[in-house]
Amino acid sequence: MDSLDEAARRLTELEIKASFTEDLLDQLNQVIVRQQQQIDTLIREIGHLRQQIPEGDGAAFRSLRDERPPHY
């Protein structure tokens, strides 16, 4: 009977571990879905910003090295 109790205990431990693993997997899936939504939002925002930049205007690009610091 001792080996039967041991098998039941081990089975219970495995069921607990499987339950925790399933919960962790659900949490990770939620994180991935949220991150994908954030990525999609950022991609849309970048697209909008690119549309605001005038095309072919090389003079519009200004290097920060060309600007004078505010203390001058």
N, CA, C and O atoms as a GROMACS GRO file, in nm:
protein
  288
    1MET      N    1   0.081  -0.119   0.000
    1MET     CA    2   0.000   0.000   0.000
    1MET      C    3   0.086   0.127   0.000
    1MET      O    4   0.042   0.233  -0.042
    2ASP      N    5   0.209   0.112   0.047
    2ASP     CA    6   0.298   0.227   0.056
    2ASP      C    7   0.334   0.281  -0.082
    2ASP      O    8   0.341   0.403  -0.101
    3SER      N    9   0.357   0.192  -0.178
    3SER     CA   10   0.392   0.237  -0.312
    3SER      C   11   0.271   0.302  -0.380
    3SER      O   12   0.288   0.391  -0.464
    4LEU      N   13   0.151   0.259  -0.346
    4LEU     CA   14   0.030   0.320  -0.401
    4LEU      C   15   0.014   0.463  -0.348
    4LEU      O   16  -0.024   0.553  -0.423
    5ASP      N   17   0.042   0.483  -0.220
    5ASP     CA   18   0.038   0.617  -0.162
    5ASP      C   19   0.145   0.707  -0.225
    5ASP      O   20   0.121   0.824  -0.254
    6GLU      N   21   0.262   0.651  -0.246
    6GLU     CA   22   0.371   0.726  -0.309
    6GLU      C   23   0.333   0.766  -0.452
    6GLU      O   24   0.360   0.879  -0.493
    7ALA      N   25   0.273   0.678  -0.526
    7ALA     CA   26   0.231   0.707  -0.663
    7ALA      C   27   0.123   0.814  -0.663
    7ALA      O   28   0.123   0.903  -0.748
    8ALA      N   29   0.030   0.807  -0.568
    8ALA     CA   30  -0.076   0.907  -0.558
    8ALA      C   31  -0.017   1.045  -0.523
    8ALA      O   32  -0.061   1.146  -0.577
    9ARG      N   33   0.080   1.047  -0.435
    9ARG     CA   34   0.145   1.172  -0.396
    9ARG      C   35   0.218   1.233  -0.515
    9ARG      O   36   0.209   1.353  -0.540
   10ARG      N   37   0.291   1.149  -0.588
   10ARG     CA   38   0.365   1.198  -0.705
   10ARG      C   39   0.269   1.248  -0.813
   10ARG      O   40   0.296   1.349  -0.879
   11LEU      N   41   0.157   1.178  -0.832
   11LEU     CA   42   0.058   1.220  -0.930
   11LEU      C   43  -0.001   1.356  -0.891
   11LEU      O   44  -0.021   1.444  -0.976
   12THR      N   45  -0.029   1.373  -0.762
   12THR     CA   46  -0.082   1.501  -0.714
   12THR      C   47   0.019   1.613  -0.736
   12THR      O   48  -0.019   1.723  -0.778
   13GLU      N   49   0.147   1.587  -0.708
   13GLU     CA   50   0.250   1.688  -0.731
   13GLU      C   51   0.260   1.725  -0.880
   13GLU      O   52   0.275   1.842  -0.914
   14LEU      N   53   0.252   1.625  -0.967
   14LEU     CA   54   0.256   1.651  -1.110
   14LEU      C   55   0.135   1.734  -1.156
   14LEU      O   56   0.148   1.821  -1.242
   15GLU      N   57   0.018   1.705  -1.100
   15GLU     CA   58  -0.101   1.782  -1.136
   15GLU      C   59  -0.087   1.927  -1.090
   15GLU      O   60  -0.129   2.019  -1.161
   16ILE      N   61  -0.029   1.948  -0.972
   16ILE     CA   62  -0.007   2.085  -0.923
   16ILE      C   63   0.091   2.158  -1.014
   16ILE      O   64   0.068   2.273  -1.051
   17LYS      N   65   0.201   2.092  -1.049
   17LYS     CA   66   0.299   2.154  -1.139
   17LYS      C   67   0.237   2.186  -1.274
   17LYS      O   68   0.263   2.292  -1.331
   18ALA      N   69   0.155   2.095  -1.326
   18ALA     CA   70   0.090   2.118  -1.455
   18ALA      C   71  -0.004   2.238  -1.446
   18ALA      O   72  -0.015   2.316  -1.541
   19SER      N   73  -0.073   2.251  -1.334
   19SER     CA   74  -0.164   2.363  -1.316
   19SER      C   75  -0.088   2.496  -1.313
   19SER      O   76  -0.129   2.593  -1.377
   20PHE      N   77   0.022   2.501  -1.238
   20PHE     CA   78   0.103   2.622  -1.232
   20PHE      C   79   0.164   2.654  -1.369
   20PHE      O   80   0.172   2.770  -1.408
   21THR      N   81   0.205   2.552  -1.441
   21THR     CA   82   0.262   2.572  -1.574
   21THR      C   83   0.158   2.627  -1.669
   21THR      O   84   0.188   2.715  -1.750
   22GLU      N   85   0.037   2.577  -1.660
   22GLU     CA   86  -0.072   2.627  -1.745
   22GLU      C   87  -0.103   2.773  -1.713
   22GLU      O   88  -0.125   2.853  -1.805
   23ASP      N   89  -0.105   2.808  -1.586
   23ASP     CA   90  -0.128   2.948  -1.547
   23ASP      C   91  -0.016   3.038  -1.599
   23ASP      O   92  -0.043   3.148  -1.650
   24LEU      N   93   0.106   2.993  -1.586
   24LEU     CA   94   0.220   3.071  -1.635
   24LEU      C   95   0.212   3.090  -1.786
   24LEU      O   96   0.240   3.199  -1.836
   25LEU      N   97   0.176   2.987  -1.857
   25LEU     CA   98   0.162   2.995  -2.002
   25LEU      C   99   0.054   3.095  -2.041
   25LEU      O  100   0.072   3.172  -2.135
   26ASP      N  101  -0.058   3.095  -1.970
   26ASP     CA  102  -0.164   3.192  -1.996
   26ASP      C  103  -0.114   3.335  -1.973
   26ASP      O  104  -0.144   3.425  -2.052
   27GLN      N  105  -0.039   3.356  -1.866
   27GLN     CA  106   0.015   3.489  -1.837
   27GLN      C  107   0.112   3.534  -1.946
   27GLN      O  108   0.109   3.649  -1.989
   28LEU      N  109   0.198   3.443  -1.989
   28LEU     CA  110   0.294   3.476  -2.094
   28LEU      C  111   0.223   3.507  -2.226
   28LEU      O  112   0.264   3.597  -2.299
   29ASN      N  113   0.117   3.434  -2.255
   29ASN     CA  114   0.040   3.462  -2.377
   29ASN      C  115  -0.022   3.600  -2.370
   29ASN      O  116  -0.025   3.671  -2.471
   30GLN      N  117  -0.071   3.640  -2.254
   30GLN     CA  118  -0.129   3.774  -2.238
   30GLN      C  119  -0.022   3.881  -2.260
   30GLN      O  120  -0.050   3.984  -2.321
   31VAL      N  121   0.098   3.857  -2.209
   31VAL     CA  122   0.208   3.952  -2.228
   31VAL      C  123   0.241   3.964  -2.377
   31VAL      O  124   0.262   4.074  -2.427
   32ILE      N  125   0.246   3.852  -2.445
   32ILE     CA  126   0.279   3.853  -2.588
   32ILE      C  127   0.172   3.927  -2.667
   32ILE      O  128   0.204   4.004  -2.758
   33VAL      N  129   0.046   3.905  -2.636
   33VAL     CA  130  -0.062   3.974  -2.705
   33VAL      C  131  -0.051   4.124  -2.682
   33VAL      O  132  -0.065   4.202  -2.775
   34ARG      N  133  -0.026   4.166  -2.557
   34ARG     CA  134  -0.013   4.308  -2.526
   34ARG      C  135   0.107   4.370  -2.598
   34ARG      O  136   0.098   4.481  -2.651
   35GLN      N  137   0.218   4.298  -2.600
   35GLN     CA  138   0.336   4.350  -2.669
   35GLN      C  139   0.312   4.361  -2.819
   35GLN      O  140   0.358   4.456  -2.882
   36GLN      N  141   0.243   4.266  -2.877
   36GLN     CA  142   0.213   4.273  -3.021
   36GLN      C  143   0.124   4.392  -3.050
   36GLN      O  144   0.141   4.459  -3.152
   37GLN      N  145   0.028   4.420  -2.962
   37GLN     CA  146  -0.057   4.537  -2.980
   37GLN      C  147   0.026   4.664  -2.974
   37GLN      O  148   0.004   4.757  -3.051
   38GLN      N  149   0.121   4.669  -2.881
   38GLN     CA  150   0.208   4.786  -2.871
   38GLN      C  151   0.294   4.800  -2.996
   38GLN      O  152   0.314   4.912  -3.045
   39ILE      N  153   0.346   4.691  -3.047
   39ILE     CA  154   0.427   4.694  -3.169
   39ILE      C  155   0.343   4.746  -3.286
   39ILE      O  156   0.389   4.830  -3.363
   40ASP      N  157   0.220   4.695  -3.298
   40ASP     CA  158   0.133   4.740  -3.407
   40ASP      C  159   0.104   4.889  -3.397
   40ASP      O  160   0.103   4.960  -3.498
   41THR      N  161   0.081   4.938  -3.275
   41THR     CA  162   0.057   5.080  -3.254
   41THR      C  163   0.179   5.162  -3.293
   41THR      O  164   0.166   5.265  -3.359
   42LEU      N  165   0.297   5.118  -3.252
   42LEU     CA  166   0.420   5.189  -3.287
   42LEU      C  167   0.445   5.191  -3.437
   42LEU      O  168   0.491   5.291  -3.491
   43ILE      N  169   0.416   5.082  -3.505
   43ILE     CA  170   0.432   5.076  -3.649
   43ILE      C  171   0.340   5.178  -3.717
   43ILE      O  172   0.381   5.246  -3.810
   44ARG      N  173   0.215   5.187  -3.670
   44ARG     CA  174   0.123   5.286  -3.725
   44ARG      C  175   0.172   5.428  -3.700
   44ARG      O  176   0.164   5.514  -3.788
   45GLU      N  177   0.222   5.453  -3.580
   45GLU     CA  178   0.272   5.587  -3.546
   45GLU      C  179   0.393   5.624  -3.633
   45GLU      O  180   0.405   5.738  -3.677
   46ILE      N  181   0.481   5.529  -3.656
   46ILE     CA  182   0.597   5.554  -3.742
   46ILE      C  183   0.550   5.585  -3.885
   46ILE      O  184   0.604   5.674  -3.950
   47GLY      N  185   0.450   5.513  -3.931
   47GLY     CA  186   0.395   5.540  -4.064
   47GLY      C  187   0.339   5.681  -4.073
   47GLY      O  188   0.360   5.749  -4.174
   48HIS      N  189   0.268   5.726  -3.971
   48HIS     CA  190   0.214   5.862  -3.970
   48HIS      C  191   0.327   5.965  -3.967
   48HIS      O  192   0.319   6.067  -4.036
   49LEU      N  193   0.430   5.939  -3.889
   49LEU     CA  194   0.542   6.032  -3.883
   49LEU      C  195   0.616   6.040  -4.015
   49LEU      O  196   0.659   6.148  -4.056
   50ARG      N  197   0.630   5.927  -4.083
   50ARG     CA  198   0.698   5.927  -4.213
   50ARG      C  199   0.618   6.006  -4.316
   50ARG      O  200   0.676   6.069  -4.404
   51GLN      N  201   0.487   6.003  -4.304
   51GLN     CA  202   0.404   6.079  -4.397
   51GLN      C  203   0.418   6.230  -4.374
   51GLN      O  204   0.397   6.308  -4.466
   52GLN      N  205   0.454   6.270  -4.254
   52GLN     CA  206   0.468   6.411  -4.222
   52GLN      C  207   0.601   6.469  -4.270
   52GLN      O  208   0.614   6.591  -4.284
   53ILE      N  209   0.698   6.383  -4.295
   53ILE     CA  210   0.830   6.429  -4.340
   53ILE      C  211   0.823   6.460  -4.488
   53ILE      O  212   0.781   6.375  -4.567
   54PRO      N  213   0.865   6.581  -4.528
   54PRO     CA  214   0.866   6.611  -4.672
   54PRO      C  215   0.969   6.526  -4.744
   54PRO      O  216   1.082   6.509  -4.696
   55GLU      N  217   0.930   6.472  -4.858
   55GLU     CA  218   1.019   6.383  -4.932
   55GLU      C  219   1.110   6.462  -5.025
   55GLU      O  220   1.069   6.564  -5.081
   56GLY      N  221   1.234   6.417  -5.041
   56GLY     CA  222   1.326   6.474  -5.135
   56GLY      C  223   1.381   6.610  -5.096
   56GLY      O  224   1.445   6.677  -5.178
   57ASP      N  225   1.357   6.652  -4.975
   57ASP     CA  226   1.407   6.783  -4.931
   57ASP      C  227   1.532   6.762  -4.847
   57ASP      O  228   1.524   6.747  -4.725
   58GLY      N  229   1.647   6.760  -4.913
   58GLY     CA  230   1.773   6.738  -4.842
   58GLY      C  231   1.809   6.853  -4.752
   58GLY      O  232   1.881   6.834  -4.653
   59ALA      N  233   1.761   6.975  -4.783
   59ALA     CA  234   1.793   7.091  -4.701
   59ALA      C  235   1.722   7.086  -4.566
   59ALA      O  236   1.762   7.154  -4.472
   60ALA      N  237   1.616   7.007  -4.557
   60ALA     CA  238   1.541   7.000  -4.432
   60ALA      C  239   1.620   6.926  -4.324
   60ALA      O  240   1.595   6.945  -4.205
   61PHE      N  241   1.715   6.843  -4.365
   61PHE     CA  242   1.795   6.769  -4.267
   61PHE      C  243   1.899   6.862  -4.207
   61PHE      O  244   1.979   6.923  -4.278
   62ARG      N  245   1.896   6.871  -4.076
   62ARG     CA  246   1.993   6.955  -4.007
   62ARG      C  247   2.061   6.871  -3.901
   62ARG      O  248   1.996   6.801  -3.823
   63SER      N  249   2.188   6.878  -3.900
   63SER     CA  250   2.266   6.805  -3.801
   63SER      C  251   2.268   6.884  -3.671
   63SER      O  252   2.270   7.007  -3.673
   64LEU      N  253   2.266   6.815  -3.561
   64LEU     CA  254   2.277   6.882  -3.431
   64LEU      C  255   2.412   6.948  -3.415
   64LEU      O  256   2.425   7.041  -3.335
   65ARG      N  257   2.512   6.904  -3.487
   65ARG     CA  258   2.644   6.964  -3.481
   65ARG      C  259   2.644   7.106  -3.541
   65ARG      O  260   2.728   7.190  -3.506
   66ASP      N  261   2.549   7.132  -3.634
   66ASP     CA  262   2.541   7.262  -3.698
   66ASP      C  263   2.473   7.366  -3.609
   66ASP      O  264   2.486   7.487  -3.633
   67GLU      N  265   2.401   7.322  -3.509
   67GLU     CA  266   2.330   7.415  -3.423
   67GLU      C  267   2.418   7.461  -3.308
   67GLU      O  268   2.501   7.385  -3.257
   68ARG      N  269   2.398   7.583  -3.269
   68ARG     CA  270   2.474   7.637  -3.157
   68ARG      C  271   2.406   7.598  -3.027
   68ARG      O  272   2.283   7.597  -3.019
   69PRO      N  273   2.483   7.566  -2.927
   69PRO     CA  274   2.424   7.534  -2.796
   69PRO      C  275   2.355   7.656  -2.738
   69PRO      O  276   2.391   7.769  -2.773
   70PRO      N  277   2.258   7.638  -2.651
   70PRO     CA  278   2.182   7.751  -2.598
   70PRO      C  279   2.265   7.847  -2.513
   70PRO      O  280   2.222   7.961  -2.494
   71HIS      N  281   2.380   7.807  -2.463
   71HIS     CA  282   2.458   7.897  -2.377
   71HIS      C  283   2.546   7.993  -2.456
   71HIS      O  284   2.618   8.072  -2.396
   72TYR      N  285   2.541   7.989  -2.592
   72TYR     CA  286   2.619   8.083  -2.672
   72TYR      C  287   2.536   8.203  -2.708
   72TYR      O  288   2.584   8.293  -2.776
   0.00000   0.00000   0.00000
